[in-house]
Amino acid sequence: MSIRASAIVLLVAASMSLAARVDIGVDSILEGRYPHYSPGDSLLPRANWHNYGDTTMGFTAWFIIRDPSGSRSYCVSQYVPSLAPDSMFAPVFPKYELSRAGTWTLRCSTSVGGDLNPSNDTLSREIVAYWG
């Protein structure tokens, strides 16, 4: 390999190691800690999003609630303009009232271009609302 080719290889390797590691993920769902609710109870949808990467990032946080039939009954997003590396943030979404008995699904998600670990971009939890 020529000296020029070696220099190009080193330059490419150096630029790859300097590239930002992008990884925003859902750490935990804070609502739904109690598995049983009654219809009419209000939920305060909250979750922790974590910046596992090494660069400050902005992203959109989504909180979705599916009713017992599987229909999407709540879908709210909130833009988080800046989250520092190794930091967490818990946006507060509008309250939601459970309208009927059954198993409800709480789902949080995000998506960021270049994310190195898309497996931590969503998190779900089930809760049960029952009469009685």
N, C-alpha and C positions, 0 to 999 in steps of 0.2 A: 504494500500500500504506500502511495506517495505521501510526502509530508503534508501536501495540501489536502488530500483525502482524509488523512488522520486528523487534521485540524477541523475539518467539517464534521467528522464523526464526534469529536470531543465537544464541539459547539452544539450539536443537536442533543447530545446526552446531557449537557449542562442546562440547556433550555428546558428539557423535559423534567429535570429534577427541580427546577425553579417554578414550574407550573403550579398554580393554586390547587389545593385539594378541596373540592366542593362536596359537602355532605351535610344537608339539612335533613333532619328526621323528626318523627313524632316520638317523644320519649315516654309519655304517659298520658292517659285520659284521667282527668281529675274528677269529673262528674261520673256518677254511676258507681261510686265506691260502695254504696249499699245496694245489694242485688235486688231488693224488693221494694216496689213503689205501689201507690194506688192511683187509679185514674183521677185526674184533677191535680195531681202533684206537679209542681213546677221543677224543671231542671234548669240549672245554670251551666250551659255547655262551656266547659273549660278543659284545656289540655296543655301540656308542656311540649314545646318544640325546641329542639336542641341543635346547635351548630357544632357538628362533629368535625368540621373541616378546619382549615387553617387560614381562612380569609373571611372578613366581614361580608355578610350576604343579606340581600333583601329577598323576600319570598312571599307567596300567598299561602295562608293557612286556611284550611277548609274544615268545617264541622258539619257532618251529615247525620241525620237521624232517620231511620227507617221504621215505619210502624209495623205492627204484627202481621200485616198482609204482605210486607216487603216493599211497600210503596215509600218513596222518598217524601217524607212529610216536613223536613227541615233541611235546608241547604244554605249555609251562610259562609261567606269567605271574608277574610280580613287580611289586608296587605301589611306585612311587617317590613318596614323600610330598611332596617339595619339590625343584624344580630351578630355580635362579635364571636370569634372562635371560642369554643368550649363554654358557651353561655346558653342559658335557657330563657324562654319567654312564654308566658301563658296569656294569650289574648282572651279577653272576656267577650263572649258572644251574647246576643239577646236571649232572654229566658224563653223556655219552651214548655208548654203544658201538655202532659200526657193525656190523651183524649179517651183512651179505652184500655181494657185489660188485654194482656198478652205479652209476648216477648218482643222487645224493642232492640234495635241495633244502633249503637253509637259508633260512628266512624270518623276518624280524623285523617287528613292527608295533606300532602304538599308535593310539589314537583319543581325541581330546579334544573335548568340545563347544565349538563356536564356532571351531574350528581354521581359520585363514585359508588354509592351504596343505595340503590333504589329500594332495597328490601326493607329499609327503615322509614320509608316515606308514607306508610299507612299503618294504622293501628285501629282495631275494633274491640268493642266490648258489648256484651248483651246484658240487658236488665229486664226484669219482669214486673209488670204492673198487674195487680190482681184486686178483685173486689174483696172486701172483708176487713 
